[in-house]
Amino acid sequence: MKHTKFEKNYMKGAAPFYENLAKNETINFNGTPIFKEEYKLMISKRDFSIYSIGMKPNRHWSFNETKKYYGLSGNKAKVAEDIKQLFEDFKEFKSRAYWTTLNSRGLIPPFIKITYKPFGK
């Protein structure tokens, strides 16, 4: 099986983000449990987008510290694109690894069913 760049970084613990993600800590976000690092990634995606257009997200935010946390390098435009790609890679990783593992162990509750109903029928 060929691993993606995200999976290789996750296995190596290439940056503090990957190390903390491996801890599997969750928080309650709008009534849904999500990984703590997923929430941080969503917020950082927003912050880097704001920073790339010339605004600082808040007075305590540091470009270099946040960049090091995710293991990224480059200027603000490149890092903004990289963080968006990291977010997409994380979503793919989560859907492949997390749900596949739960399903193989029989941990997905039977009441979770994905159904499709056309509107108005």
Buried (B, 14 or more C-beta within 10 A) or exposed (E): EEEEEBBEBBEEBBBEBBEBBEEEEBEEEEEEEBBBBBEBBBEBBEBBBBBBEEEEBEEEBEBEEBBBBBBBEEEBEEBBBBBEEBBEBBEEBBEEEEEEEEEEEEEEEEEEEEEEEEEEE
